[in-house]
Amino acid sequence: MTESNRPLFTEDAGKRDAAWVHAALAGDSGAFGNLVETYQRAAVATSYRLLSNSDDAQEIAQDAFLKAYQSLSRLHDPTRFGPWLLRIVSNLSLNARRSRRSSQSVTLDEEQGTGNDSDRTTFSVGPDRRTEGRELQMAIDLALQQLPEKQRLALLLFTVEGWAQKDIAEVLECSLETVKWNVFQGRKKLKELLGDRLTK
């Protein structure tokens, strides 16, 4: 199983996280430290892939952990700490994209939402158009902002971050079919907005 397709959230991990959440709520600061240590890399990596800036990603991850700590008592299902945290990271990152207008290239996926995460075809800019790279990135970023939030998040996590659709469903708290639909519709809308700017 590849790194991108390995499940992020397992039943055992959920039970472990729940124990740490309960301990943290009981005043054990080390327990929350365990959660930070466990999810630090995933939080920074997720934010980095959405922002393309390591400093911003580190800042977003710190903000996400702070927000998670402050809201820990409102987490209804402690076994879902991982998905909950990464949803916070993703939302903060997308907010940062909107405010800072960070440019980022995005690969589009040809998989038609049928569930095969490994069946990926990458679109790229042709060699003779590399000088247009910055303009293309700006166009992609602008087009992404026109997508509904869940379509944008599902598309970015799937095509940019390379998450398995099952994990995206966990983070977005929706069905696998909904993730597939959002990825398909987001990719379709993005291609409509960008027209012939993309070459296969």
PASEBA-1860 file (N, C-alpha, C; in nm, 3 decimals):
! residues 200
1> MTESNRPL> 0.085/-0.119/0.000/0.000/0.000/0.000/0.089/0.124/0.000 ~ 0.060/0.220/-0.084/0.142/0.339/-0.093/0.113/0.432/0.023 ~ 0.203/0.529/0.044/0.187/0.624/0.154/0.056/0.700/0.144 ~ 0.019/0.743/0.021/-0.102/0.824/0.004/-0.229/0.744/0.024 ~ -0.221/0.610/0.006/-0.341/0.529/0.019/-0.352/0.460/0.154 ~ -0.250/0.475/0.240/-0.254/0.412/0.371/-0.355/0.485/0.457 ~ -0.448/0.414/0.522/-0.549/0.480/0.605/-0.484/0.563/0.714 ~ -0.532/0.685/0.733/-0.479/0.771/0.837/-0.546/0.745/0.971
9> FTEDAGKR> -0.671/0.704/0.966/-0.752/0.695/1.086/-0.803/0.552/1.105 ~ -0.742/0.478/1.193/-0.781/0.340/1.219/-0.858/0.332/1.351 ~ -0.922/0.219/1.374/-0.998/0.201/1.498/-0.906/0.206/1.620 ~ -0.790/0.142/1.607/-0.695/0.144/1.719/-0.645/0.285/1.748 ~ -0.616/0.361/1.641/-0.571/0.499/1.659/-0.680/0.581/1.726 ~ -0.804/0.556/1.689/-0.916/0.629/1.748/-0.928/0.603/1.898 ~ -0.911/0.476/1.938/-0.918/0.442/2.080/-0.803/0.507/2.158 ~ -0.683/0.505/2.097/-0.567/0.568/2.159/-0.590/0.718/2.176
17> DAAWVHAA> -0.639/0.783/2.069/-0.663/0.927/2.074/-0.768/0.961/2.179 ~ -0.874/0.879/2.187/-0.981/0.904/2.284/-0.926/0.902/2.426 ~ -0.837/0.807/2.454/-0.777/0.798/2.588/-0.697/0.924/2.617 ~ -0.622/0.973/2.520/-0.543/1.095/2.539/-0.633/1.217/2.554 ~ -0.743/1.223/2.478/-0.836/1.335/2.489/-0.896/1.340/2.629 ~ -0.943/1.225/2.677/-1.002/1.220/2.810/-0.900/1.259/2.917 ~ -0.776/1.214/2.900/-0.671/1.247/2.996/-0.641/1.397/2.992 ~ -0.637/1.454/2.871/-0.610/1.597/2.857/-0.721/1.679/2.923
25> LAGDSGAF> -0.845/1.637/2.904/-0.957/1.707/2.964/-0.954/1.696/3.116 ~ -0.888/1.592/3.167/-0.877/1.573/3.311/-0.757/1.648/3.369 ~ -0.685/1.720/3.283/-0.575/1.801/3.331/-0.436/1.750/3.301 ~ -0.425/1.643/3.226/-0.294/1.586/3.192/-0.240/1.656/3.067 ~ -0.150/1.752/3.088/-0.096/1.828/2.975/-0.012/1.740/2.883 ~ 0.048/1.638/2.939/0.129/1.548/2.858/0.046/1.471/2.757 ~ -0.080/1.446/2.791/-0.168/1.371/2.700/-0.193/1.450/2.572 ~ -0.216/1.580/2.587/-0.237/1.660/2.465/-0.106/1.671/2.389
33> GNLVETYQ> 0.005/1.672/2.461/0.135/1.672/2.396/0.154/1.549/2.310 ~ 0.099/1.436/2.356/0.105/1.313/2.276/0.026/1.328/2.146 ~ -0.088/1.396/2.155/-0.170/1.420/2.035/-0.095/1.510/1.938 ~ -0.031/1.613/1.991/0.046/1.704/1.906/0.159/1.628/1.837 ~ 0.231/1.547/1.913/0.343/1.472/1.856/0.296/1.375/1.748 ~ 0.181/1.315/1.771/0.128/1.216/1.677/0.084/1.280/1.546 ~ 0.021/1.398/1.553/-0.039/1.458/1.434/0.035/1.579/1.380 ~ 0.148/1.614/1.442/0.223/1.732/1.397/0.261/1.722/1.250
41> RAAVATSY> 0.320/1.609/1.211/0.367/1.593/1.074/0.250/1.599/0.975 ~ 0.142/1.529/1.006/0.026/1.529/0.916/-0.034/1.668/0.904 ~ -0.039/1.741/1.017/-0.097/1.875/1.016/-0.014/1.970/0.930 ~ 0.117/1.968/0.949/0.205/2.056/0.872/0.203/2.017/0.724 ~ 0.207/1.886/0.696/0.208/1.840/0.557/0.081/1.879/0.484 ~ -0.033/1.864/0.552/-0.160/1.900/0.490/-0.165/2.048/0.459 ~ -0.125/2.130/0.556/-0.128/2.274/0.535/-0.028/2.315/0.427 ~ 0.090/2.252/0.427/0.191/2.287/0.327/0.141/2.259/0.186
49> RLLSNSDD> 0.077/2.144/0.167/0.030/2.108/0.033/-0.083/2.201/-0.013 ~ -0.153/2.264/0.081/-0.259/2.357/0.044/-0.207/2.499/0.026 ~ -0.093/2.531/0.091/-0.042/2.668/0.087/0.090/2.684/0.013 ~ 0.166/2.574/-0.003/0.297/2.578/-0.069/0.395/2.672/-0.001 ~ 0.386/2.683/0.129/0.476/2.770/0.204/0.500/2.706/0.340 ~ 0.625/2.670/0.367/0.655/2.596/0.491/0.633/2.680/0.616 ~ 0.667/2.807/0.610/0.646/2.894/0.727/0.497/2.908/0.758 ~ 0.417/2.931/0.654/0.273/2.941/0.672/0.216/2.810/0.726
57> AQEIAQDA> 0.266/2.698/0.674/0.216/2.567/0.717/0.244/2.543/0.865 ~ 0.364/2.580/0.910/0.397/2.566/1.051/0.305/2.652/1.137 ~ 0.281/2.774/1.090/0.194/2.865/1.165/0.051/2.814/1.172 ~ 0.002/2.764/1.059/-0.134/2.710/1.055/-0.147/2.590/1.147 ~ -0.048/2.501/1.146/-0.051/2.383/1.232/-0.057/2.424/1.379 ~ 0.024/2.523/1.418/0.023/2.571/1.556/-0.113/2.629/1.592 ~ -0.168/2.708/1.501/-0.300/2.767/1.524/-0.406/2.658/1.538 ~ -0.395/2.553/1.457/-0.492/2.445/1.460/-0.487/2.369/1.592
65> FLKAYQSL> -0.366/2.342/1.640/-0.353/2.273/1.768/-0.406/2.358/1.883 ~ -0.381/2.488/1.877/-0.432/2.579/1.979/-0.584/2.581/1.978 ~ -0.641/2.589/1.859/-0.786/2.590/1.846/-0.845/2.457/1.893 ~ -0.777/2.347/1.859/-0.823/2.215/1.902/-0.820/2.204/2.054 ~ -0.713/2.253/2.115/-0.701/2.247/2.260/-0.811/2.327/2.328 ~ -0.836/2.447/2.275/-0.938/2.534/2.333/-1.079/2.478/2.315 ~ -1.098/2.396/2.210/-1.230/2.343/2.179/-1.245/2.196/2.215 ~ -1.146/2.140/2.285/-1.142/1.996/2.309/-1.267/1.944/2.379
73> SRLHDPTR> -1.320/2.024/2.471/-1.439/1.979/2.545/-1.562/1.970/2.457 ~ -1.557/2.033/2.340/-1.672/2.031/2.248/-1.660/1.921/2.142 ~ -1.554/1.841/2.150/-1.538/1.730/2.057/-1.628/1.616/2.104 ~ -1.735/1.591/2.030/-1.835/1.493/2.073/-1.784/1.350/2.071 ~ -1.700/1.317/1.974/-1.648/1.181/1.962/-1.495/1.185/1.967 ~ -1.437/1.162/2.084/-1.291/1.170/2.099/-1.214/1.074/2.009 ~ -1.279/0.967/1.963/-1.209/0.874/1.873/-1.183/0.938/1.738 ~ -1.249/1.051/1.711/-1.235/1.120/1.582/-1.145/1.243/1.593
81> FGPWLLRI> -1.056/1.244/1.691/-0.969/1.360/1.707/-0.888/1.387/1.581 ~ -0.832/1.283/1.520/-0.749/1.301/1.400/-0.823/1.369/1.286 ~ -0.938/1.313/1.243/-1.015/1.378/1.136/-1.058/1.520/1.174 ~ -1.097/1.537/1.299/-1.141/1.668/1.347/-1.028/1.769/1.339 ~ -0.910/1.731/1.385/-0.795/1.821/1.380/-0.758/1.859/1.237 ~ -0.753/1.759/1.148/-0.713/1.788/1.010/-0.819/1.867/0.935 ~ -0.944/1.857/0.979/-1.046/1.943/0.920/-1.021/2.088/0.962 ~ -0.980/2.109/1.088/-0.944/2.243/1.135/-0.826/2.296/1.054
89> VSNLSLNA> -0.724/2.211/1.036/-0.605/2.251/0.959/-0.645/2.290/0.817 ~ -0.728/2.208/0.754/-0.769/2.232/0.616/-0.848/2.362/0.604 ~ -0.941/2.384/0.697/-1.021/2.505/0.691/-0.936/2.630/0.714 ~ -0.844/2.624/0.811/-0.755/2.738/0.835/-0.666/2.764/0.714 ~ -0.621/2.657/0.651/-0.535/2.671/0.533/-0.610/2.735/0.418 ~ -0.733/2.692/0.395/-0.813/2.750/0.287/-0.844/2.896/0.316 ~ -0.867/2.928/0.443/-0.888/3.068/0.478/-0.763/3.150/0.448 ~ -0.647/3.091/0.477/-0.521/3.159/0.449/-0.501/3.178/0.300
97> RRSRRSSQ> -0.539/3.078/0.221/-0.529/3.090/0.075/-0.613/3.207/0.026 ~ -0.732/3.221/0.081/-0.821/3.329/0.037/-0.762/3.465/0.075 ~ -0.705/3.476/0.195/-0.657/3.605/0.242/-0.521/3.642/0.184 ~ -0.436/3.543/0.163/-0.301/3.572/0.115/-0.284/3.549/-0.034 ~ -0.385/3.491/-0.096/-0.384/3.465/-0.240/-0.255/3.394/-0.282 ~ -0.220/3.289/-0.204/-0.102/3.210/-0.237/-0.125/3.138/-0.368 ~ -0.027/3.141/-0.459/-0.041/3.069/-0.584/0.014/2.928/-0.569 ~ -0.053/2.835/-0.633/-0.014/2.695/-0.621/-0.060/2.618/-0.743
105> SVTLDEEQ> 0.025/2.533/-0.793/-0.014/2.450/-0.906/-0.096/2.333/-0.856 ~ -0.188/2.287/-0.937/-0.277/2.178/-0.899/-0.278/2.075/-1.011 ~ -0.268/1.950/-0.976/-0.283/1.845/-1.076/-0.429/1.804/-1.079 ~ -0.480/1.782/-1.199/-0.617/1.736/-1.213/-0.616/1.586/-1.229 ~ -0.720/1.524/-1.183/-0.724/1.379/-1.181/-0.827/1.328/-1.282 ~ -0.790/1.228/-1.359/-0.880/1.174/-1.460/-0.974/1.068/-1.406 ~ -0.948/1.023/-1.280/-1.033/0.920/-1.222/-1.175/0.975/-1.210 ~ -1.271/0.903/-1.259/-1.406/0.956/-1.272/-1.492/0.935/-1.148
113> GTGNDSDR> -1.430/0.926/-1.029/-1.507/0.910/-0.908/-1.556/0.769/-0.888 ~ -1.484/0.671/-0.942/-1.529/0.533/-0.929/-1.461/0.459/-0.817 ~ -1.371/0.526/-0.745/-1.317/0.467/-0.624/-1.177/0.414/-0.631 ~ -1.109/0.419/-0.744/-0.973/0.368/-0.753/-0.875/0.481/-0.729 ~ -0.829/0.493/-0.602/-0.742/0.604/-0.566/-0.609/0.600/-0.637 ~ -0.564/0.482/-0.679/-0.432/0.472/-0.741/-0.435/0.501/-0.890 ~ -0.554/0.511/-0.948/-0.566/0.535/-1.092/-0.565/0.684/-1.118 ~ -0.445/0.740/-1.122/-0.433/0.885/-1.136/-0.361/0.921/-1.265
121> TTFSVGPD> -0.410/1.022/-1.333/-0.343/1.075/-1.451/-0.319/1.222/-1.427 ~ -0.197/1.266/-1.439/-0.162/1.404/-1.408/-0.165/1.493/-1.531 ~ -0.228/1.609/-1.516/-0.225/1.711/-1.619/-0.109/1.805/-1.587 ~ -0.043/1.855/-1.688/0.068/1.946/-1.665/0.075/2.051/-1.776 ~ 0.154/2.152/-1.750/0.173/2.256/-1.850/0.275/2.207/-1.953 ~ 0.246/2.223/-2.082/0.337/2.180/-2.187/0.468/2.255/-2.180 ~ 0.578/2.194/-2.225/0.711/2.256/-2.219/0.717/2.392/-2.286 ~ 0.641/2.409/-2.395/0.647/2.535/-2.467/0.568/2.646/-2.397
129> RRTEGREL> 0.505/2.611/-2.285/0.424/2.711/-2.215/0.474/2.734/-2.072 ~ 0.598/2.693/-2.046/0.648/2.708/-1.910/0.658/2.853/-1.867 ~ 0.677/2.942/-1.963/0.686/3.085/-1.928/0.552/3.137/-1.877 ~ 0.446/3.062/-1.904/0.314/3.103/-1.858/0.280/3.040/-1.723 ~ 0.379/2.975/-1.660/0.353/2.903/-1.536/0.290/2.986/-1.426 ~ 0.346/3.105/-1.404/0.293/3.190/-1.297/0.150/3.231/-1.327 ~ 0.123/3.268/-1.453/-0.012/3.308/-1.490/-0.110/3.193/-1.472 ~ -0.064/3.071/-1.507/-0.150/2.953/-1.492/-0.180/2.928/-1.345
137> QMAIDLAL> -0.080/2.939/-1.261/-0.101/2.918/-1.118/-0.201/3.017/-1.062 ~ -0.188/3.142/-1.105/-0.282/3.244/-1.057/-0.423/3.213/-1.106 ~ -0.434/3.166/-1.229/-0.566/3.133/-1.284/-0.627/3.015/-1.209 ~ -0.543/2.915/-1.177/-0.592/2.799/-1.102/-0.639/2.842/-0.964 ~ -0.560/2.925/-0.898/-0.596/2.970/-0.764/-0.728/3.046/-0.766 ~ -0.746/3.131/-0.866/-0.870/3.207/-0.878/-0.987/3.115/-0.907 ~ -0.964/3.016/-0.994/-1.070/2.921/-1.027/-1.110/2.839/-0.906 ~ -1.012/2.798/-0.826/-1.040/2.720/-0.706/-1.130/2.797/-0.610
145> QQLPEKQR> -1.109/2.927/-0.600/-1.190/3.007/-0.509/-1.336/3.015/-0.553 ~ -1.363/2.980/-0.679/-1.500/2.985/-0.729/-1.575/2.855/-0.704 ~ -1.504/2.753/-0.657/-1.568/2.625/-0.628/-1.636/2.630/-0.492 ~ -1.746/2.557/-0.475/-1.804/2.544/-0.340/-1.698/2.487/-0.246 ~ -1.701/2.525/-0.119/-1.594/2.491/-0.027/-1.565/2.341/-0.020 ~ -1.669/2.258/-0.012/-1.644/2.114/0.002/-1.585/2.056/-0.127 ~ -1.626/2.108/-0.242/-1.566/2.062/-0.368/-1.419/2.102/-0.372 ~ -1.391/2.225/-0.332/-1.253/2.274/-0.334/-1.166/2.193/-0.239
153> LALLLFTV> -1.216/2.169/-0.118/-1.138/2.095/-0.020/-1.116/1.950/-0.063 ~ -1.222/1.885/-0.112/-1.209/1.747/-0.157/-1.110/1.736/-0.273 ~ -1.118/1.830/-0.366/-1.030/1.828/-0.483/-0.885/1.850/-0.442 ~ -0.861/1.946/-0.355/-0.724/1.974/-0.312/-0.665/1.859/-0.231 ~ -0.743/1.804/-0.140/-0.691/1.693/-0.060/-0.664/1.570/-0.145 ~ -0.748/1.547/-0.246/-0.733/1.428/-0.328/-0.623/1.444/-0.433 ~ -0.626/1.555/-0.505/-0.533/1.569/-0.618/-0.400/1.633/-0.580 ~ -0.400/1.718/-0.478/-0.276/1.784/-0.437/-0.210/1.709/-0.323
161> EGWAQKDI> -0.286/1.684/-0.216/-0.230/1.616/-0.100/-0.217/1.466/-0.123 ~ -0.299/1.411/-0.215/-0.290/1.269/-0.245/-0.356/1.179/-0.142 ~ -0.453/1.233/-0.069/-0.522/1.152/0.031/-0.609/1.047/-0.035 ~ -0.628/0.936/0.034/-0.728/0.837/-0.007/-0.866/0.897/0.016 ~ -0.962/0.864/-0.071/-1.096/0.922/-0.059/-1.163/0.885/0.073 ~ -1.131/0.768/0.126/-1.187/0.725/0.254/-1.146/0.822/0.365 ~ -1.020/0.867/0.361/-0.972/0.960/0.463/-1.035/1.098/0.447 ~ -1.058/1.138/0.322/-1.124/1.267/0.298/-1.266/1.262/0.354
169> AEVLECSL> -1.333/1.148/0.336/-1.468/1.132/0.389/-1.469/1.145/0.540 ~ -1.364/1.093/0.606/-1.353/1.105/0.751/-1.341/1.251/0.792 ~ -1.255/1.324/0.723/-1.231/1.464/0.759/-1.353/1.551/0.731 ~ -1.417/1.529/0.617/-1.533/1.610/0.579/-1.662/1.562/0.644 ~ -1.653/1.446/0.713/-1.770/1.387/0.777/-1.885/1.368/0.678 ~ -1.854/1.297/0.571/-1.954/1.267/0.470/-1.927/1.128/0.416 ~ -2.013/1.081/0.326/-1.997/0.948/0.271/-1.887/0.946/0.164 ~ -1.838/0.826/0.136/-1.737/0.811/0.031/-1.793/0.856/-0.103
177> ETVKWNVF> -1.920/0.825/-0.128/-1.983/0.866/-0.254/-1.989/1.017/-0.267 ~ -2.011/1.087/-0.156/-2.015/1.233/-0.159/-1.878/1.289/-0.193 ~ -1.772/1.228/-0.139/-1.636/1.271/-0.172/-1.611/1.253/-0.321 ~ -1.647/1.135/-0.375/-1.626/1.108/-0.517/-1.701/1.210/-0.602 ~ -1.823/1.242/-0.563/-1.902/1.338/-0.638/-1.838/1.476/-0.633 ~ -1.791/1.517/-0.514/-1.728/1.648/-0.500/-1.600/1.658/-0.581 ~ -1.520/1.551/-0.581/-1.396/1.550/-0.660/-1.430/1.560/-0.808 ~ -1.525/1.481/-0.852/-1.564/1.481/-0.994/-1.619/1.617/-1.037
185> QGRKKLKE> -1.712/1.671/-0.958/-1.773/1.798/-0.993/-1.672/1.913/-0.983 ~ -1.585/1.907/-0.882/-1.484/2.011/-0.868/-1.388/2.011/-0.985 ~ -1.344/1.891/-1.025/-1.252/1.882/-1.138/-1.320/1.929/-1.267 ~ -1.445/1.890/-1.285/-1.518/1.930/-1.406/-1.534/2.082/-1.413 ~ -1.571/2.143/-1.301/-1.589/2.288/-1.298/-1.457/2.359/-1.320 ~ -1.349/2.306/-1.258/-1.218/2.368/-1.273/-1.173/2.366/-1.418 ~ -1.195/2.254/-1.486/-1.158/2.243/-1.627/-1.240/2.338/-1.713 ~ -1.368/2.357/-1.676/-1.452/2.451/-1.751/-1.399/2.594/-1.733
193> LLGDRLTK> -1.361/2.626/-1.611/-1.312/2.762/-1.582/-1.176/2.790/-1.649 ~ -1.091/2.688/-1.655/-0.958/2.708/-1.709/-0.949/2.687/-1.859 ~ -1.049/2.619/-1.917/-1.051/2.600/-2.061/-0.927/2.529/-2.112 ~ -0.865/2.585/-2.217/-0.748/2.520/-2.280/-0.616/2.561/-2.216 ~ -0.622/2.620/-2.097/-0.497/2.654/-2.028/-0.422/2.530/-1.985 ~ -0.496/2.418/-1.970/-0.433/2.294/-1.928/-0.413/2.203/-2.048 ~ -0.297/2.137/-2.052/-0.269/2.039/-2.156/-0.240/1.906/-2.091 ~ -0.282/1.802/-2.157/-0.261/1.669/-2.101/-0.125/1.617/-2.141
END
